[in-house]
Amino acid sequence: MQISRSSSNLMRKWNSASVTDHRSQISEELEHRIGLMETSLNRFGMILDSVQSDGMQLNKGMKEVSLEMDSIRQKLIVLDKFLQSMNKGQEDLKASVAGGFKLISDRLSKDIYQEFKTSYRRFSRWSQPYHSRWKRLF
């Protein structure tokens, strides 16, 4: 029976050594996996930091573009008002020039008519004696 006892003790020793080795192996494997997860989480954290930084830079850039667009919009409003003012001035000048030409044309027409009347009267006075003679002849 001693043999059986010694073999039983041997099995127990082997089993307890095997369990300890197995636990140690599982523990090492868990530590390795936890290390991998920690590395992955660190990398993921760095990626998130990078994405956050990029997002902040994008936000800053968008604000700058928005400010620049507002500045351009204000300049366009001023330019539009200036062009409208120029168009109004051009229309006023055009109306003034047209009015001036009409005034000159009317004045010239009146002067020409007066000159014609004066010339006709002179001619009539000058030609009256001749006109009377011609009337007598015919």
C-alpha positions in Angstrom: 0.0 0.0 0.0 2.8 2.2 0.5 3.4 2.2 -3.2 -0.1 3.4 -3.8 0.4 6.1 -1.2 3.6 7.3 -2.7 2.1 7.4 -6.1 -0.9 9.3 -4.8 1.4 11.8 -3.1 3.4 12.1 -6.3 0.2 12.8 -8.2 -0.8 15.4 -5.7 2.6 17.0 -5.9 2.6 16.9 -9.6 -1.0 18.3 -9.7 -0.2 21.1 -7.3 3.0 22.0 -9.2 1.0 21.8 -12.4 -1.7 24.1 -11.0 0.9 26.6 -9.8 2.6 26.5 -13.2 -0.7 26.9 -14.9 -1.7 29.8 -12.7 1.6 31.4 -13.3 1.3 30.9 -17.0 -2.3 32.4 -17.0 -1.0 35.3 -14.9 1.8 36.0 -17.3 -0.6 35.8 -20.3 -3.0 38.1 -18.5 -0.2 40.6 -17.8 0.9 40.4 -21.4 -2.7 41.0 -22.6 -3.2 43.8 -20.2 0.1 45.3 -21.4 -1.1 45.1 -25.0 -4.4 46.8 -24.0 -2.5 49.5 -22.1 -0.3 50.1 -25.2 -3.4 50.2 -27.4 -5.2 52.6 -25.0 -2.1 54.8 -24.9 -2.0 54.9 -28.7 -5.7 55.5 -28.9 -5.3 58.4 -26.4 -2.5 59.9 -28.5 -4.8 59.6 -31.6 -7.6 61.3 -29.7 -5.3 64.1 -28.6 -4.1 64.5 -32.2 -7.7 64.6 -33.4 -8.7 67.1 -30.7 -5.7 69.3 -31.7 -6.6 69.1 -35.3 -10.2 70.0 -34.4 -9.1 73.0 -32.4 -6.8 74.1 -35.3 -9.7 73.7 -37.7 -12.0 75.6 -35.5 -9.4 78.4 -35.2 -9.0 78.4 -39.0 -12.8 78.6 -39.5 -13.0 81.6 -37.2 -10.3 83.3 -39.1 -12.0 82.6 -42.4 -15.3 83.8 -41.0 -13.6 87.1 -39.8 -12.0 87.5 -43.3 -15.4 86.9 -45.0 -17.0 89.5 -42.8 -14.2 92.0 -43.7 -14.7 91.2 -47.4 -18.5 91.5 -47.0 -18.1 95.0 -45.4 -15.7 96.1 -48.2 -18.2 94.9 -50.8 -21.0 96.9 -49.2 -18.8 100.0 -49.2 -17.8 99.4 -52.8 -21.5 98.8 -53.8 -22.5 102.1 -52.2 -19.7 103.9 -53.9 -20.7 102.4 -57.3 -24.3 103.4 -56.7 -23.2 106.9 -55.8 -21.1 107.0 -59.0 -24.0 105.8 -61.1 -26.2 108.5 -59.6 -23.6 111.1 -60.2 -23.2 109.9 -63.8 -27.0 110.1 -64.3 -27.1 113.6 -62.8 -24.2 114.7 -65.0 -25.9 113.2 -68.0 -29.2 115.0 -67.2 -27.3 118.3 -66.7 -25.4 118.0 -70.0 -28.6 117.1 -71.8 -30.3 120.1 -70.3 -27.4 122.3 -71.2 -27.5 121.1 -74.8 -31.2 121.7 -75.0 -30.7 125.2 -73.6 -28.0 125.9 -76.2 -30.1 124.4 -79.0 -33.1 126.5 -78.0 -31.0 129.6 -77.7 -29.3 129.0 -81.1 -32.7 128.3 -82.7 -34.1 131.6 -81.2 -31.0 133.5 -82.3 -31.1 132.1 -85.8 -34.8 132.9 -86.0 -34.1 136.5 -84.8 -31.3 136.8 -87.3 -33.5 135.5 -90.1 -36.3 138.0 -89.2 -33.8 140.8 -89.1 -32.3 139.8 -92.4 -35.7 139.5 -94.0 -36.7 142.9 -92.8 -33.5 144.4 -94.2 -34.0 142.6 -97.4 -37.7 143.7 -97.5 -36.7 147.4 -97.0 -33.9 147.1 -99.6 -36.0 145.3 -102.1 -39.2 147.3 -101.7 -38.4 149.9 -104.3 -37.5 147.2 -106.8 -40.6 145.3 -105.8 -42.8 148.2 -106.6 -41.2 148.7 -110.0 -41.8 145.1 -110.9 -45.4 145.3 -109.8 -46.0 148.2 -112.2 -44.4 146.3 -115.0 -46.6 143.3 -114.8 
